[in-house]
Each structure stands twice: as C-alpha cells, then as structure tokens.
C-alpha cells in the first residue's frame, strides 16, 4: 500500500519526535526535518531511476530547508 506524501511526512515526524525524547513544543521543527528527509529521498530515488546525479535545484532546496530549520530552532 502506498502512502500519501503527507502521511509519510507525518510518520517520519513522529519517529523524529520519539527519538528526540518526545519533547513537546517542537512539532514544526520535527515536521520540517521529516519533510526535508522524505523529499530528499524521493528526489534521490528519481535520480537513481533516471541514472542522473541529483539536480542543483534539489541541492539548493535542501540547503534552504536546512536554513529554515535553523531559524525555527533559534526562534524556539
């Protein structure tokens, strides 16, 4: 059974929450980290299937996501 993108992100965020000690108040940080991981995996799988290296656009998106995650973490 294939999960929707949102469901996959939700499950990964839950895993991150569990492994980070179940601290409340960090849901957005966990969601963004999960989203970044899932999207990176999907892009990598597509690149492998097409036998191409990951595009620069994906690398920039991942760097942007990391930057946003750091901003969110500082704000908390």
NUKE-185886 format. One record per atom (N, C-alpha, C): residue number from 1; residue in three letters; atom name; x, y negated, z negated. Coordinates in steps of 0.1 Angstrom, whole numbers. Atoms other than C-alpha are relative to their C-alpha. Last residue first. Layout:
! NUKE-185886
(rolum NUM, 'ALA', 'CA', (X, Y, Z)),
...
END
This chain:
! NUKE-185886
(rolum 76, 'UNK', 'N', (7, -7, 11)),
(rolum 76, 'UNK', 'CA', (120, -283, -198)),
(rolum 76, 'UNK', 'C', (8, -1, -13)),
(rolum 75, 'UNK', 'N', (12, 7, 4)),
(rolum 75, 'UNK', 'CA', (131, -310, -174)),
(rolum 75, 'UNK', 'C', (-6, 7, -12)),
(rolum 74, 'UNK', 'N', (-4, 12, 8)),
(rolum 74, 'UNK', 'CA', (166, -296, -171)),
(rolum 74, 'UNK', 'C', (-12, -7, -6)),
(rolum 73, 'UNK', 'N', (-6, -5, 12)),
(rolum 73, 'UNK', 'CA', (152, -262, -160)),
(rolum 73, 'UNK', 'C', (4, -11, -9)),
(rolum 72, 'UNK', 'N', (11, -5, 9)),
(rolum 72, 'UNK', 'CA', (129, -278, -135)),
(rolum 72, 'UNK', 'C', (5, 4, -14)),
(rolum 71, 'UNK', 'N', (7, 12, 4)),
(rolum 71, 'UNK', 'CA', (158, -297, -120)),
(rolum 71, 'UNK', 'C', (-11, 3, -10)),
(rolum 70, 'UNK', 'N', (-8, 7, 10)),
(rolum 70, 'UNK', 'CA', (179, -266, -119)),
(rolum 70, 'UNK', 'C', (-7, -12, -5)),
(rolum 69, 'UNK', 'N', (0, -8, 13)),
(rolum 69, 'UNK', 'CA', (151, -247, -102)),
(rolum 69, 'UNK', 'C', (8, -6, -11)),
(rolum 68, 'UNK', 'N', (13, 3, 7)),
(rolum 68, 'UNK', 'CA', (148, -275, -76)),
(rolum 68, 'UNK', 'C', (-1, 8, -13)),
(rolum 67, 'UNK', 'N', (0, 13, 5)),
(rolum 67, 'UNK', 'CA', (185, -272, -68)),
(rolum 67, 'UNK', 'C', (-13, -4, -7)),
(rolum 66, 'UNK', 'N', (-9, 0, 12)),
(rolum 66, 'UNK', 'CA', (183, -235, -65)),
(rolum 66, 'UNK', 'C', (1, -13, -6)),
(rolum 65, 'UNK', 'N', (8, -6, 10)),
(rolum 65, 'UNK', 'CA', (153, -238, -41)),
(rolum 65, 'UNK', 'C', (8, 1, -13)),
(rolum 64, 'UNK', 'N', (10, 9, 4)),
(rolum 64, 'UNK', 'CA', (172, -263, -20)),
(rolum 64, 'UNK', 'C', (-8, 6, -12)),
(rolum 63, 'UNK', 'N', (-7, 11, 8)),
(rolum 63, 'UNK', 'CA', (202, -240, -18)),
(rolum 63, 'UNK', 'C', (-10, -10, -5)),
(rolum 62, 'UNK', 'N', (-4, -6, 12)),
(rolum 62, 'UNK', 'CA', (179, -211, -7)),
(rolum 62, 'UNK', 'C', (7, -10, -9)),
(rolum 61, 'UNK', 'N', (12, -2, 8)),
(rolum 61, 'UNK', 'CA', (162, -233, 19)),
(rolum 61, 'UNK', 'C', (4, 6, -14)),
(rolum 60, 'UNK', 'N', (4, 14, 6)),
(rolum 60, 'UNK', 'CA', (196, -244, 32)),
(rolum 60, 'UNK', 'C', (-12, 1, -9)),
(rolum 59, 'UNK', 'N', (-10, 3, 10)),
(rolum 59, 'UNK', 'CA', (207, -207, 35)),
(rolum 59, 'UNK', 'C', (-3, -14, -6)),
(rolum 58, 'UNK', 'N', (3, -7, 12)),
(rolum 58, 'UNK', 'CA', (174, -199, 52)),
(rolum 58, 'UNK', 'C', (10, -3, -11)),
(rolum 57, 'UNK', 'N', (12, 5, 6)),
(rolum 57, 'UNK', 'CA', (178, -227, 78)),
(rolum 57, 'UNK', 'C', (-3, 7, -13)),
(rolum 56, 'UNK', 'N', (-4, 12, 9)),
(rolum 56, 'UNK', 'CA', (214, -216, 84)),
(rolum 56, 'UNK', 'C', (-12, -6, -7)),
(rolum 55, 'UNK', 'N', (-1, 13, -6)),
(rolum 55, 'UNK', 'CA', (200, -183, 97)),
(rolum 55, 'UNK', 'C', (4, -11, -9)),
(rolum 54, 'UNK', 'N', (10, 9, 5)),
(rolum 54, 'UNK', 'CA', (208, -150, 81)),
(rolum 54, 'UNK', 'C', (2, -14, 6)),
(rolum 53, 'UNK', 'N', (-3, 5, 13)),
(rolum 53, 'UNK', 'CA', (230, -129, 104)),
(rolum 53, 'UNK', 'C', (-11, -10, -5)),
(rolum 52, 'UNK', 'N', (-5, 13, -1)),
(rolum 52, 'UNK', 'CA', (213, -110, 132)),
(rolum 52, 'UNK', 'C', (4, -5, -14)),
(rolum 51, 'UNK', 'N', (-15, -1, -1)),
(rolum 51, 'UNK', 'CA', (206, -73, 137)),
(rolum 51, 'UNK', 'C', (7, -14, 2)),
(rolum 50, 'UNK', 'N', (-3, 6, -13)),
(rolum 50, 'UNK', 'CA', (169, -80, 143)),
(rolum 50, 'UNK', 'C', (15, 0, 3)),
(rolum 49, 'UNK', 'N', (8, -7, -10)),
(rolum 49, 'UNK', 'CA', (159, -56, 115)),
(rolum 49, 'UNK', 'C', (3, -5, 14)),
(rolum 48, 'UNK', 'N', (-5, -13, -2)),
(rolum 48, 'UNK', 'CA', (188, -69, 94)),
(rolum 48, 'UNK', 'C', (-7, 7, 11)),
(rolum 47, 'UNK', 'N', (-13, 2, -7)),
(rolum 47, 'UNK', 'CA', (177, -105, 99)),
(rolum 47, 'UNK', 'C', (6, 14, 3)),
(rolum 46, 'UNK', 'N', (3, 4, -14)),
(rolum 46, 'UNK', 'CA', (141, -96, 90)),
(rolum 46, 'UNK', 'C', (13, -1, 8)),
(rolum 45, 'UNK', 'N', (6, -12, -7)),
(rolum 45, 'UNK', 'CA', (152, -77, 59)),
(rolum 45, 'UNK', 'C', (-3, -3, 15)),
(rolum 44, 'UNK', 'N', (-11, -9, -2)),
(rolum 44, 'UNK', 'CA', (174, -107, 49)),
(rolum 44, 'UNK', 'C', (-5, 12, 7)),
(rolum 43, 'UNK', 'N', (-8, 6, -11)),
(rolum 43, 'UNK', 'CA', (145, -131, 54)),
(rolum 43, 'UNK', 'C', (11, 9, 3)),
(rolum 42, 'UNK', 'N', (7, -1, -13)),
(rolum 42, 'UNK', 'CA', (122, -109, 33)),
(rolum 42, 'UNK', 'C', (8, -5, 12)),
(rolum 41, 'UNK', 'N', (0, -14, -4)),
(rolum 41, 'UNK', 'CA', (148, -105, 5)),
(rolum 41, 'UNK', 'C', (-7, 2, 14)),
(rolum 40, 'UNK', 'N', (-14, -3, -4)),
(rolum 40, 'UNK', 'CA', (154, -143, 4)),
(rolum 40, 'UNK', 'C', (0, 15, 5)),
(rolum 39, 'UNK', 'N', (-1, 6, -14)),
(rolum 39, 'UNK', 'CA', (116, -149, 3)),
(rolum 39, 'UNK', 'C', (14, 3, 5)),
(rolum 38, 'UNK', 'N', (8, -7, -10)),
(rolum 38, 'UNK', 'CA', (113, -125, -26)),
(rolum 38, 'UNK', 'C', (2, -5, 14)),
(rolum 37, 'UNK', 'N', (-5, -13, -2)),
(rolum 37, 'UNK', 'CA', (142, -139, -46)),
(rolum 37, 'UNK', 'C', (-8, 8, 11)),
(rolum 36, 'UNK', 'N', (-12, 1, -7)),
(rolum 36, 'UNK', 'CA', (132, -175, -41)),
(rolum 36, 'UNK', 'C', (6, 14, 3)),
(rolum 35, 'UNK', 'N', (4, 4, -14)),
(rolum 35, 'UNK', 'CA', (96, -168, -51)),
(rolum 35, 'UNK', 'C', (13, -1, 8)),
(rolum 34, 'UNK', 'N', (6, -11, -7)),
(rolum 34, 'UNK', 'CA', (108, -150, -82)),
(rolum 34, 'UNK', 'C', (-3, -3, 15)),
(rolum 33, 'UNK', 'N', (-11, -10, -2)),
(rolum 33, 'UNK', 'CA', (131, -178, -92)),
(rolum 33, 'UNK', 'C', (-6, 12, 7)),
(rolum 32, 'UNK', 'N', (-9, 4, -10)),
(rolum 32, 'UNK', 'CA', (103, -203, -86)),
(rolum 32, 'UNK', 'C', (11, 9, 3)),
(rolum 31, 'UNK', 'N', (6, -1, -13)),
(rolum 31, 'UNK', 'CA', (78, -183, -106)),
(rolum 31, 'UNK', 'C', (9, -4, 11)),
(rolum 30, 'UNK', 'N', (1, -14, -4)),
(rolum 30, 'UNK', 'CA', (101, -178, -135)),
(rolum 30, 'UNK', 'C', (-6, 1, 13)),
(rolum 29, 'UNK', 'N', (-14, -4, -3)),
(rolum 29, 'UNK', 'CA', (109, -216, -137)),
(rolum 29, 'UNK', 'C', (0, 15, 5)),
(rolum 28, 'UNK', 'N', (-4, 6, -13)),
(rolum 28, 'UNK', 'CA', (72, -224, -134)),
(rolum 28, 'UNK', 'C', (14, 4, 4)),
(rolum 27, 'UNK', 'N', (7, -7, -11)),
(rolum 27, 'UNK', 'CA', (63, -199, -162)),
(rolum 27, 'UNK', 'C', (4, -6, 14)),
(rolum 26, 'UNK', 'N', (-9, 0, -11)),
(rolum 26, 'UNK', 'CA', (89, -213, -186)),
(rolum 26, 'UNK', 'C', (-6, 7, 12)),
(rolum 25, 'UNK', 'N', (-3, 14, -4)),
(rolum 25, 'UNK', 'CA', (67, -223, -215)),
(rolum 25, 'UNK', 'C', (9, -1, 12)),
(rolum 24, 'UNK', 'N', (11, 7, -6)),
(rolum 24, 'UNK', 'CA', (66, -189, -232)),
(rolum 24, 'UNK', 'C', (5, -14, 4)),
(rolum 23, 'UNK', 'N', (2, 14, 5)),
(rolum 23, 'UNK', 'CA', (97, -169, -238)),
(rolum 23, 'UNK', 'C', (-11, -7, 8)),
(rolum 22, 'UNK', 'N', (15, 3, 1)),
(rolum 22, 'UNK', 'CA', (92, -132, -230)),
(rolum 22, 'UNK', 'C', (-2, -14, -6)),
(rolum 21, 'UNK', 'N', (4, 1, 14)),
(rolum 21, 'UNK', 'CA', (129, -124, -237)),
(rolum 21, 'UNK', 'C', (-14, -4, -2)),
(rolum 20, 'UNK', 'N', (-6, 12, 7)),
(rolum 20, 'UNK', 'CA', (144, -132, -203)),
(rolum 20, 'UNK', 'C', (-5, -2, -14)),
(rolum 19, 'UNK', 'N', (-14, -1, 2)),
(rolum 19, 'UNK', 'CA', (139, -97, -190)),
(rolum 19, 'UNK', 'C', (6, -12, -7)),
(rolum 18, 'UNK', 'N', (-3, -11, 9)),
(rolum 18, 'UNK', 'CA', (102, -97, -195)),
(rolum 18, 'UNK', 'C', (15, 0, -3)),
(rolum 17, 'UNK', 'N', (5, 4, 13)),
(rolum 17, 'UNK', 'CA', (97, -132, -179)),
(rolum 17, 'UNK', 'C', (4, 11, -10)),
(rolum 16, 'UNK', 'N', (-10, 10, 4)),
(rolum 16, 'UNK', 'CA', (119, -121, -149)),
(rolum 16, 'UNK', 'C', (-4, -4, -15)),
(rolum 15, 'UNK', 'N', (-12, -7, 3)),
(rolum 15, 'UNK', 'CA', (97, -90, -145)),
(rolum 15, 'UNK', 'C', (11, -9, -6)),
(rolum 14, 'UNK', 'N', (2, -7, 12)),
(rolum 14, 'UNK', 'CA', (66, -111, -147)),
(rolum 14, 'UNK', 'C', (12, 8, -4)),
(rolum 13, 'UNK', 'N', (-1, 10, 11)),
(rolum 13, 'UNK', 'CA', (80, -135, -121)),
(rolum 13, 'UNK', 'C', (-3, 7, -13)),
(rolum 12, 'UNK', 'N', (-14, 3, 3)),
(rolum 12, 'UNK', 'CA', (87, -104, -99)),
(rolum 12, 'UNK', 'C', (1, -11, -11)),
(rolum 11, 'UNK', 'N', (-6, -12, 6)),
(rolum 11, 'UNK', 'CA', (51, -92, -102)),
(rolum 11, 'UNK', 'C', (14, -3, -4)),
(rolum 10, 'UNK', 'N', (5, -1, 13)),
(rolum 10, 'UNK', 'CA', (37, -127, -94)),
(rolum 10, 'UNK', 'C', (6, 12, -8)),
(rolum 9, 'UNK', 'N', (-7, 10, 8)),
(rolum 9, 'UNK', 'CA', (60, -130, -64)),
(rolum 9, 'UNK', 'C', (-5, 0, -15)),
(rolum 8, 'UNK', 'N', (-14, -4, 2)),
(rolum 8, 'UNK', 'CA', (48, -97, -50)),
(rolum 8, 'UNK', 'C', (8, -10, -9)),
(rolum 7, 'UNK', 'N', (0, -11, 10)),
(rolum 7, 'UNK', 'CA', (12, -106, -56)),
(rolum 7, 'UNK', 'C', (14, 4, -3)),
(rolum 6, 'UNK', 'N', (2, 5, 13)),
(rolum 6, 'UNK', 'CA', (17, -139, -38)),
(rolum 6, 'UNK', 'C', (0, 10, -11)),
(rolum 5, 'UNK', 'N', (-12, 8, 4)),
(rolum 5, 'UNK', 'CA', (33, -123, -8)),
(rolum 5, 'UNK', 'C', (-2, -5, -14)),
(rolum 4, 'UNK', 'N', (-1, 13, -6)),
(rolum 4, 'UNK', 'CA', (4, -98, -5)),
(rolum 4, 'UNK', 'C', (13, -7, -6)),
(rolum 3, 'UNK', 'N', (5, 11, 9)),
(rolum 3, 'UNK', 'CA', (11, -63, -15)),
(rolum 3, 'UNK', 'C', (1, -13, 8)),
(rolum 2, 'UNK', 'N', (-8, 12, -1)),
(rolum 2, 'UNK', 'CA', (14, -34, 10)),
(rolum 2, 'UNK', 'C', (-7, -11, -9)),
(rolum 1, 'UNK', 'N', (8, 12, 0)),
(rolum 1, 'UNK', 'CA', (0, 0, 0)),
(rolum 1, 'UNK', 'C', (9, -12, 0)),
END
